[in-house]
Structures are given as structure tokens and as C-alpha cells.
Amino acid sequence: MAIFSSVVHLGSNPAQLGLILRPQIEAQSDTHLNIQEMVFYTINHVSEAFAKKAHYASAKLGREKSSLRE
């Protein structure tokens, strides 16, 4: 899970959203790698009441601790 403020609405017929990531020049982020490896992903809305807790998703952990792959 990652918190982004860079998800934008592109169109509604068909439904389209865009996700903007920083350039992946020196190293790919875990988010970018996960999207490439898994092919599918979901985008969920985080309510204001949950926002503070949701930002713990950006804690700097080793890939082996933050990965869903076992």
C-alpha cells in the first residue's frame, strides 16, 4: 500500500484514472515494481478520519518486510 495525491481522473466513458510516479531513472520504487510484477492493482480512497494512520504505509522498511510476496 502506498499513499498518493497524484491520482487524477482522465475520463468516464470508459472509466480512466492516471497515476503519476516520479521518474524511475536511478532505481525503480517498490510501488512501480509491484505494479509491473502484479499487472493489476487497486486504488482506494482514504477518508480524512483515517489519513493519519494511512501515512504509516510510507514508513521506510526493507523490501522483505513491506512486500506481500513470500
MOPAC internal coordinates of N, CA, C and O (Angstrom, degrees):
PM7 1SCF
backbone

  N    0.0000 0     0.00 0     0.00 0    0    0    0
  C    1.4300 1     0.00 0     0.00 0    1    0    0
  C    1.5241 1   108.43 1     0.00 0    2    1    0
  O    1.2310 1   121.11 1   -38.67 1    3    2    1
  N    1.3125 1   115.48 1   141.33 1    3    2    1
  C    1.4543 1   121.37 1   177.39 1    5    3    2
  C    1.5254 1   108.60 1  -142.52 1    6    5    3
  O    1.2310 1   120.76 1   -32.13 1    7    6    5
  N    1.3116 1   116.15 1   147.87 1    7    6    5
  C    1.4585 1   121.61 1   179.04 1    9    7    6
  C    1.5268 1   108.56 1   -96.92 1   10    9    7
  O    1.2310 1   120.78 1   -52.02 1   11   10    9
  N    1.3270 1   116.12 1   127.98 1   11   10    9
  C    1.4552 1   121.36 1   179.35 1   13   11   10
  C    1.5185 1   110.44 1  -131.74 1   14   13   11
  O    1.2310 1   120.69 1   -38.82 1   15   14   13
  N    1.2991 1   116.29 1   141.18 1   15   14   13
  C    1.4605 1   120.24 1   170.19 1   17   15   14
  C    1.5254 1   108.96 1  -107.77 1   18   17   15
  O    1.2310 1   121.12 1  -170.18 1   19   18   17
  N    1.3107 1   115.47 1     9.82 1   19   18   17
  C    1.4568 1   120.88 1  -174.69 1   21   19   18
  C    1.5312 1   113.13 1  -108.77 1   22   21   19
  O    1.2310 1   120.81 1  -146.97 1   23   22   21
  N    1.3230 1   116.05 1    33.03 1   23   22   21
  C    1.4621 1   120.81 1   173.68 1   25   23   22
  C    1.5252 1   106.26 1   -99.16 1   26   25   23
  O    1.2310 1   120.79 1   -53.33 1   27   26   25
  N    1.3125 1   116.09 1   126.67 1   27   26   25
  C    1.4580 1   120.53 1  -175.80 1   29   27   26
  C    1.5308 1   110.84 1  -126.18 1   30   29   27
  O    1.2310 1   121.18 1   -30.38 1   31   30   29
  N    1.3144 1   115.35 1   149.62 1   31   30   29
  C    1.4651 1   122.35 1   176.58 1   33   31   30
  C    1.5260 1   108.32 1   -82.27 1   34   33   31
  O    1.2310 1   120.72 1   -53.73 1   35   34   33
  N    1.3304 1   116.24 1   126.27 1   35   34   33
  C    1.4669 1   120.72 1  -179.85 1   37   35   34
  C    1.5176 1   112.61 1  -105.95 1   38   37   35
  O    1.2310 1   120.34 1   146.08 1   39   38   37
  N    1.3186 1   116.95 1   -33.92 1   39   38   37
  C    1.4571 1   119.46 1  -178.46 1   41   39   38
  C    1.5165 1   110.78 1  -173.26 1   42   41   39
  O    1.2310 1   121.05 1   -15.15 1   43   42   41
  N    1.3335 1   115.60 1   164.85 1   43   42   41
  C    1.4632 1   118.46 1  -177.28 1   45   43   42
  C    1.5247 1   113.91 1  -120.86 1   46   45   43
  O    1.2310 1   119.34 1   173.54 1   47   46   45
  N    1.3279 1   118.87 1    -6.46 1   47   46   45
  C    1.4590 1   118.80 1   178.15 1   49   47   46
  C    1.5267 1   108.65 1  -144.20 1   50   49   47
  O    1.2310 1   120.09 1   -92.36 1   51   50   49
  N    1.3557 1   117.44 1    87.64 1   51   50   49
  C    1.4692 1   128.56 1     4.82 1   53   51   50
  C    1.5380 1   111.49 1   -79.15 1   54   53   51
  O    1.2310 1   121.07 1   -17.71 1   55   54   53
  N    1.3265 1   115.56 1   162.29 1   55   54   53
  C    1.4605 1   120.92 1   179.22 1   57   55   54
  C    1.5248 1   109.81 1   -61.90 1   58   57   55
  O    1.2310 1   120.27 1   -51.36 1   59   58   57
  N    1.3297 1   117.08 1   128.64 1   59   58   57
  C    1.4615 1   121.45 1  -178.84 1   61   59   58
  C    1.5249 1   109.90 1  -142.05 1   62   61   59
  O    1.2310 1   121.21 1   -47.37 1   63   62   61
  N    1.3363 1   115.29 1   132.63 1   63   62   61
  C    1.4572 1   122.63 1   173.11 1   65   63   62
  C    1.5153 1   107.88 1  -123.67 1   66   65   63
  O    1.2310 1   120.62 1   -26.58 1   67   66   65
  N    1.3092 1   116.42 1   153.42 1   67   66   65
  C    1.4524 1   121.13 1   175.43 1   69   67   66
  C    1.5125 1   109.62 1  -118.97 1   70   69   67
  O    1.2310 1   120.03 1   -35.21 1   71   70   69
  N    1.3222 1   117.55 1   144.79 1   71   70   69
  C    1.4546 1   124.15 1   177.05 1   73   71   70
  C    1.5183 1   107.31 1  -122.89 1   74   73   71
  O    1.2310 1   120.56 1   -57.45 1   75   74   73
  N    1.3229 1   116.54 1   122.55 1   75   74   73
  C    1.4582 1   121.05 1  -178.03 1   77   75   74
  C    1.5187 1   109.21 1  -102.91 1   78   77   75
  O    1.2310 1   120.51 1   -55.55 1   79   78   77
  N    1.3242 1   116.63 1   124.45 1   79   78   77
  C    1.4629 1   123.02 1   176.05 1   81   79   78
  C    1.5203 1   108.68 1  -114.48 1   82   81   79
  O    1.2310 1   120.86 1   -25.15 1   83   82   81
  N    1.3094 1   115.97 1   154.85 1   83   82   81
  C    1.4695 1   119.77 1   174.58 1   85   83   82
  C    1.5300 1   108.79 1   -63.05 1   86   85   83
  O    1.2310 1   120.26 1   -24.43 1   87   86   85
  N    1.3389 1   117.10 1   155.57 1   87   86   85
  C    1.4735 1   119.08 1   177.25 1   89   87   86
  C    1.5324 1   110.93 1   -54.57 1   90   89   87
  O    1.2310 1   120.59 1   -43.14 1   91   90   89
  N    1.3092 1   116.48 1   136.86 1   91   90   89
  C    1.4608 1   123.46 1  -177.13 1   93   91   90
  C    1.5264 1   109.40 1  -100.00 1   94   93   91
  O    1.2310 1   120.16 1  -121.41 1   95   94   93
  N    1.3277 1   117.30 1    58.59 1   95   94   93
  C    1.4623 1   122.33 1  -172.95 1   97   95   94
  C    1.5329 1   111.71 1   -83.80 1   98   97   95
  O    1.2310 1   120.21 1   121.68 1   99   98   97
  N    1.3237 1   117.20 1   -58.32 1   99   98   97
  C    1.4671 1   120.19 1  -176.59 1  101   99   98
  C    1.5247 1   112.32 1   -76.86 1  102  101   99
  O    1.2310 1   120.44 1   136.20 1  103  102  101
  N    1.3058 1   116.77 1   -43.80 1  103  102  101
  C    1.4683 1   121.33 1   179.10 1  105  103  102
  C    1.5164 1   108.22 1  -155.38 1  106  105  103
  O    1.2310 1   120.88 1   -34.64 1  107  106  105
  N    1.3244 1   115.92 1   145.36 1  107  106  105
  C    1.4543 1   119.84 1   178.61 1  109  107  106
  C    1.5227 1   109.26 1   -79.83 1  110  109  107
  O    1.2310 1   120.96 1   -39.69 1  111  110  109
  N    1.3264 1   115.76 1   140.31 1  111  110  109
  C    1.4602 1   120.43 1   176.44 1  113  111  110
  C    1.5251 1   109.34 1   -71.72 1  114  113  111
  O    1.2310 1   120.73 1   -21.56 1  115  114  113
  N    1.3250 1   116.22 1   158.44 1  115  114  113
  C    1.4650 1   120.00 1   177.44 1  117  115  114
  C    1.5212 1   110.81 1   -59.13 1  118  117  115
  O    1.2310 1   120.30 1   142.05 1  119  118  117
  N    1.3278 1   117.04 1   -37.95 1  119  118  117
  C    1.4627 1   120.34 1   179.13 1  121  119  118
  C    1.5203 1   110.89 1   -60.59 1  122  121  119
  O    1.2310 1   120.37 1   132.77 1  123  122  121
  N    1.3133 1   116.90 1   -47.23 1  123  122  121
  C    1.4649 1   120.93 1  -179.55 1  125  123  122
  C    1.5289 1   110.62 1   -63.48 1  126  125  123
  O    1.2310 1   120.36 1   135.64 1  127  126  125
  N    1.3240 1   116.92 1   -44.36 1  127  126  125
  C    1.4696 1   120.70 1   178.13 1  129  127  126
  C    1.5260 1   111.38 1   -61.60 1  130  129  127
  O    1.2310 1   120.52 1   136.59 1  131  130  129
  N    1.3352 1   116.61 1   -43.41 1  131  130  129
  C    1.4666 1   119.70 1   179.95 1  133  131  130
  C    1.5187 1   111.81 1   -62.05 1  134  133  131
  O    1.2310 1   120.17 1   137.15 1  135  134  133
  N    1.3276 1   117.28 1   -42.85 1  135  134  133
  C    1.4637 1   120.73 1   178.61 1  137  135  134
  C    1.5275 1   110.16 1   -62.12 1  138  137  135
  O    1.2310 1   119.84 1   136.65 1  139  138  137
  N    1.3215 1   117.92 1   -43.35 1  139  138  137
  C    1.4609 1   120.98 1   179.34 1  141  139  138
  C    1.5283 1   111.76 1   -65.36 1  142  141  139
  O    1.2310 1   120.12 1   137.94 1  143  142  141
  N    1.3226 1   117.38 1   -42.06 1  143  142  141
  C    1.4633 1   121.14 1  -177.08 1  145  143  142
  C    1.5299 1   112.59 1   -73.41 1  146  145  143
  O    1.2310 1   120.37 1   139.62 1  147  146  145
  N    1.3289 1   116.89 1   -40.38 1  147  146  145
  C    1.4593 1   120.77 1  -175.13 1  149  147  146
  C    1.5233 1   113.07 1   -88.09 1  150  149  147
  O    1.2310 1   119.72 1   159.54 1  151  150  149
  N    1.3104 1   118.14 1   -20.46 1  151  150  149
  C    1.4598 1   126.89 1  -179.02 1  153  151  150
  C    1.5363 1   112.00 1    70.06 1  154  153  151
  O    1.2310 1   119.27 1   135.38 1  155  154  153
  N    1.3175 1   119.00 1   -44.62 1  155  154  153
  C    1.4564 1   122.57 1  -179.37 1  157  155  154
  C    1.5217 1   109.84 1  -106.86 1  158  157  155
  O    1.2310 1   120.71 1   -31.41 1  159  158  157
  N    1.3147 1   116.25 1   148.59 1  159  158  157
  C    1.4579 1   121.39 1   176.59 1  161  159  158
  C    1.5255 1   108.57 1  -155.61 1  162  161  159
  O    1.2310 1   120.58 1   -14.99 1  163  162  161
  N    1.3064 1   116.50 1   165.01 1  163  162  161
  C    1.4587 1   120.83 1   178.00 1  165  163  162
  C    1.5196 1   109.62 1  -117.09 1  166  165  163
  O    1.2310 1   121.39 1   -25.29 1  167  166  165
  N    1.3015 1   114.95 1   154.71 1  167  166  165
  C    1.4596 1   122.26 1   173.43 1  169  167  166
  C    1.5151 1   106.41 1  -120.33 1  170  169  167
  O    1.2310 1   120.67 1   -57.11 1  171  170  169
  N    1.3161 1   116.33 1   122.89 1  171  170  169
  C    1.4603 1   121.93 1  -178.98 1  173  171  170
  C    1.5159 1   110.26 1  -117.46 1  174  173  171
  O    1.2310 1   121.50 1   -28.66 1  175  174  173
  N    1.2987 1   114.73 1   151.34 1  175  174  173
  C    1.4612 1   121.25 1   176.52 1  177  175  174
  C    1.5236 1   109.24 1   -87.01 1  178  177  175
  O    1.2310 1   119.81 1   -43.84 1  179  178  177
  N    1.3143 1   117.96 1   136.16 1  179  178  177
  C    1.4610 1   122.38 1   176.04 1  181  179  178
  C    1.5241 1   106.99 1  -106.65 1  182  181  179
  O    1.2310 1   120.74 1   -58.68 1  183  182  181
  N    1.3316 1   116.18 1   121.32 1  183  182  181
  C    1.4637 1   119.87 1  -179.55 1  185  183  182
  C    1.5253 1   111.02 1   -71.43 1  186  185  183
  O    1.2310 1   120.70 1   -20.69 1  187  186  185
  N    1.3077 1   116.26 1   159.31 1  187  186  185
  C    1.4644 1   121.24 1  -179.50 1  189  187  186
  C    1.5273 1   111.13 1   -59.64 1  190  189  187
  O    1.2310 1   119.93 1   144.49 1  191  190  189
  N    1.3306 1   117.73 1   -35.51 1  191  190  189
  C    1.4628 1   121.61 1  -179.35 1  193  191  190
  C    1.5300 1   112.12 1   -65.56 1  194  193  191
  O    1.2310 1   119.84 1   154.57 1  195  194  193
  N    1.3175 1   117.90 1   -25.43 1  195  194  193
  C    1.4559 1   122.57 1  -176.99 1  197  195  194
  C    1.5351 1   112.62 1  -103.56 1  198  197  195
  O    1.2310 1   120.14 1   175.28 1  199  198  197
  N    1.3264 1   117.34 1    -4.72 1  199  198  197
  C    1.4647 1   121.61 1  -171.85 1  201  199  198
  C    1.5286 1   113.48 1   -57.31 1  202  201  199
  O    1.2310 1   119.23 1   136.15 1  203  202  201
  N    1.3369 1   119.08 1   -43.85 1  203  202  201
  C    1.4651 1   120.67 1  -177.84 1  205  203  202
  C    1.5252 1   110.98 1   -61.11 1  206  205  203
  O    1.2310 1   119.97 1   134.61 1  207  206  205
  N    1.3358 1   117.66 1   -45.39 1  207  206  205
  C    1.4635 1   121.33 1   179.22 1  209  207  206
  C    1.5266 1   110.91 1   -67.40 1  210  209  207
  O    1.2310 1   120.21 1   143.95 1  211  210  209
  N    1.3104 1   117.20 1   -36.05 1  211  210  209
  C    1.4654 1   120.77 1  -177.57 1  213  211  210
  C    1.5251 1   111.73 1   -64.51 1  214  213  211
  O    1.2310 1   119.70 1   152.10 1  215  214  213
  N    1.3240 1   118.18 1   -27.90 1  215  214  213
  C    1.4683 1   120.42 1  -179.08 1  217  215  214
  C    1.5288 1   112.40 1   -69.98 1  218  217  215
  O    1.2310 1   119.50 1   167.78 1  219  218  217
  N    1.3298 1   118.56 1   -12.22 1  219  218  217
  C    1.4652 1   120.10 1   173.80 1  221  219  218
  C    1.5219 1   110.94 1   -66.25 1  222  221  219
  O    1.2310 1   120.24 1   164.47 1  223  222  221
  N    1.3268 1   117.14 1   -15.53 1  223  222  221
  C    1.4667 1   121.12 1   176.92 1  225  223  222
  C    1.5225 1   111.30 1   -64.13 1  226  225  223
  O    1.2310 1   120.09 1   159.66 1  227  226  225
  N    1.3339 1   117.43 1   -20.34 1  227  226  225
  C    1.4601 1   119.93 1  -179.27 1  229  227  226
  C    1.5283 1   112.64 1   -93.95 1  230  229  227
  O    1.2310 1   120.02 1  -168.82 1  231  230  229
  N    1.3261 1   117.56 1    11.18 1  231  230  229
  C    1.4689 1   120.75 1   177.71 1  233  231  230
  C    1.5278 1   109.05 1   -60.04 1  234  233  231
  O    1.2310 1   120.57 1   -39.07 1  235  234  233
  N    1.3079 1   116.51 1   140.93 1  235  234  233
  C    1.4628 1   121.13 1  -178.34 1  237  235  234
  C    1.5328 1   109.53 1   -82.27 1  238  237  235
  O    1.2310 1   121.07 1   -83.40 1  239  238  237
  N    1.3121 1   115.57 1    96.60 1  239  238  237
  C    1.4573 1   123.04 1   177.90 1  241  239  238
  C    1.5185 1   108.41 1  -115.18 1  242  241  239
  O    1.2310 1   120.61 1   -22.26 1  243  242  241
  N    1.2984 1   116.43 1   157.74 1  243  242  241
  C    1.4576 1   120.06 1   174.60 1  245  243  242
  C    1.5160 1   110.14 1   -64.06 1  246  245  243
  O    1.2310 1   120.42 1   -29.84 1  247  246  245
  N    1.3106 1   116.81 1   150.16 1  247  246  245
  C    1.4695 1   120.78 1  -178.86 1  249  247  246
  C    1.5145 1   112.17 1   -54.07 1  250  249  247
  O    1.2310 1   120.46 1   143.29 1  251  250  249
  N    1.3584 1   116.73 1   -36.71 1  251  250  249
  C    1.4687 1   119.98 1  -179.08 1  253  251  250
  C    1.5236 1   112.05 1   -66.96 1  254  253  251
  O    1.2310 1   119.25 1   155.60 1  255  254  253
  N    1.3254 1   119.04 1   -24.40 1  255  254  253
  C    1.4588 1   121.83 1   179.45 1  257  255  254
  C    1.5193 1   112.06 1   -88.62 1  258  257  255
  O    1.2310 1   119.97 1   150.34 1  259  258  257
  N    1.3197 1   117.67 1   -29.66 1  259  258  257
  C    1.4585 1   120.43 1  -174.85 1  261  259  258
  C    1.5212 1   113.05 1   -99.01 1  262  261  259
  O    1.2310 1   119.91 1   175.97 1  263  262  261
  N    1.3095 1   117.78 1    -4.03 1  263  262  261
  C    1.4492 1   121.27 1  -175.79 1  265  263  262
  C    1.5201 1   112.06 1   -85.17 1  266  265  263
  O    1.2310 1   120.62 1   -34.95 1  267  266  265
  N    1.3215 1   116.42 1   145.05 1  267  266  265
  C    1.4581 1   121.81 1   174.20 1  269  267  266
  C    1.5230 1   111.38 1   -84.91 1  270  269  267
  O    1.2310 1   121.29 1   165.25 1  271  270  269
  N    1.3424 1   115.13 1   -14.75 1  271  270  269
  C    1.4647 1   118.73 1  -179.68 1  273  271  270
  C    1.5165 1   110.08 1   -80.35 1  274  273  271
  O    1.2310 1   120.71 1   -46.03 1  275  274  273
  N    1.3241 1   116.24 1   133.97 1  275  274  273
  C    1.4774 1   120.54 1  -179.98 1  277  275  274
  C    1.5107 1   109.44 1  -116.94 1  278  277  275
  O    1.2310 1   120.10 1   180.00 1  279  278  277

